[in-house]
Every structure is written in C-alpha cells, then in structure tokens.
Amino acid sequence: TLSVTAEDLGKIHDKVTLSLSADGLPTTDMCSRRTDAYCLLKREVHEPPGSEPKFIPFYRTAVKEMCLKPKWPDISVSVQQLCRGDANRKIMIEVWDWNRVQAHEFIGACTTTLAELKVVFDSNVLMRMELVNDRNKRKRVRRRGFLYVNSVTIEPKYSFLDYIQGG
C-alpha cells in the first residue's frame, strides 16, 4: 500500500507587502549632495546559542537616485522568504548608497520582526526606526536617519491542502 502524509507548516505562504521610505539620510555623493539609496533586506539565520547572530540577504530594492528622502516601490515577499514562518525571527533592513565605480557605501541598518510588523498592520500606523551605522573603525555608533514602514499588508495565499479542506 501507498500512504501519503502531508505537513501543514502554517501560514508560511502568506504574502507580506511592505511600503518603505527614509528621511534624514546623509549626503554621500559630494558632487550632487544627494544619496542613491537602496534597501537590502536580510533575515536572521539560527546559530548555536552564544554565537554572533548572522543574517542572509533575501531582497534588494530598486535604487532611488539623487534623493535624501527616498520612497521605494512596494516590496512583496512570502512569509517563507521573510522569516521562515517564525514571527519573532529578526529581520534586518540595511540602507546603502549605490555607487557606479566605487564600492557601495553602508548608510545604516535597523532590525524588526514580523510580530512587530503585524502590530503596524493591525493598527494601521506608521513605524519609525532609527538607522544606525556601527561599522566604522573607531567603534562609535552613528545615527544616520530614519527608516519608515508606511504600510504593511498580509494576504493569505492558499495551499492545495486549504482547497481540499475547504470542500
């Protein structure tokens, strides 16, 4: 006999749409006095207790050229991509300055979780996070502007099992 088993991993297929913008970014391009900013979204990788947390990138936004107050196009990702279904897994959002010839310049980063984003979704309020750059050589933390989560929408994406269970 053939037996088939299935495991429902919860709502990992739900689609999360984020609307991000920034304000107060530093001028990184000396000629134009502007920034060519983009965001890099990373999720935490579970490591053994006591080790340094690691993040892997899973999404990069478009570059908003010559702008100190960028508003990026909406980001749509699955919960699977965002946090692997763990609402308390940290999500790091890094803001970078794009450069054509030189290496891209790190502006700052902030962290959040899907659980915190759900609060924004439920209350329909603006979420403001401070961008911090702690990567400089003198070990001095610098505040580099603010990142805003303007809106969050979470839409269910139904699986094959959902259709079967629905009748």
N, C-alpha and C positions, 0 to 999 in steps of 0.2 A: 504494500500500500504506500501511497504517496501522501505525505502530510505537509501542509504549508502553514507556516507560522508568520505572523506579522507583528511588528512592534511599532506602536504609535509614539513618536518622540515629542508629542505635544505640539506647540504652535511654532515650530521652527521654520515653517514655510510662510508664515505671515510676512507681509511686505511692510517695511517701515520707510516712510518718506520724510526726509529732513529738509528744512529750509535754513541755510546758514548765511550769516553775514558777519562782518567785522567792523570795528571802529577804533580809532586811535592808533592805527598801525604806524610804525616809524618809517621815515623816508629812507629807503635803502639804495635807491638809484640817485647818485649825486647829480647827474645831468638833468633828469626830468623832475627831481624832487618828489617822486612817486614810488609806488611799490607794484610789482607784477605778482600778485598774491595767488596762491592756490592752497588747498587743504589736502592733507594726507590723513586718512582715517586708518587707525590701527586697533586691533583687538589684543587683549592680553592672552598670552599662552601660559597655561598652567605649568608651573615649575615646582620642584620639591620645596617644602617649607624652608624658609631661611635663605633662599637664594634670591638674587636680584630679579624683579619682575621683567619679563620680556614681552615685547609687542611685535606683531607682524602686520604689515600693511594689507588692506583689502580693498581700498577705494581711493582714487585720486580725482579731485575736481578739475574743472577747466581753469585755466589761468585767466584772472581778471587783470588786464593790463592797465598800467598807469592810474592806479586808484588807491586812495588811502581808506576808503570806506566800501570795500567790495561786498557784493551780494551775489553769491554763487547760484547757479541753477539748482533746482531741487535734486536731492540725492535719493534714489530708490534702491534699497537693498533688502534682502531677506533677513529674517532674524537669524537664520543659519549663518550667513556671512557676517552679520553684525556682532553676535556674541555666542554663537553655537547653542542657542536656546537657554543660556544661563543669564538671567536678567541682572545679576549682580557682578558679572564679569566686566572689568574695566575696559572702556573704550577711550583711546587717546586720539585727540584731534590736533594735528600739528599744522601750523600755518608757515608756509615757505615763500620766499621771494624767488621767482623764476629768473634765471639769467641765461642769455643766449650763449655766451662764451665761457664765463666762469662757472664755478660750482654754484648750485643753488644755495641761497642763504637762509638759514633757520631763523624764523622770527620768534615763535613761541609755541607753547602747547598747553592744553588743558585736558582733564580727564572727566569722564562721566560714566554712567551705566544706563542700561535700558530701563531699569527701575526708575531712575531719575527722569529719563525722557518720558516715561509713561505719566509721571506727575504733570509734566508740561502738556501732554496730550489730554489728560483728564481735565485740567484746569484752564487750558487754552490761554496760557500766559507766556510771556517772553522769558527765556532763560539766558542769563548773562554770566559768562565765565571769563575769568582773567587769564590772558595769555602770558605765560611765564617762560623766560629763557634762562635755564640754569646750566647751559652747556659752555659758558665762557671759561677761560683758563684761570681766572682769578677766583673762581668759585663764588662769585657774587651773583645772586639771583636778581634778574631784571624783569620788571613788568613791561610788557610790550603791546598793550592794547587789550581789547575785549573781543571775544567771540560770542555771537548771539545765535541761539537756536530760536528762530522766529516761529516755527510751527513744526509739529510732529503729527503725522497721521499713521495709524497702524491699521492695515486692512487684512482681513483673513484671506488666506489662499488655501482653498480646499484641496485635500488629497483624495486619492482614489478610495481610501477607507472611509472618508467622510461621505462620499457619494453612496457607497454601499450601505453604510449605517443609516443614511437618510431615507432609505427606502427605494 
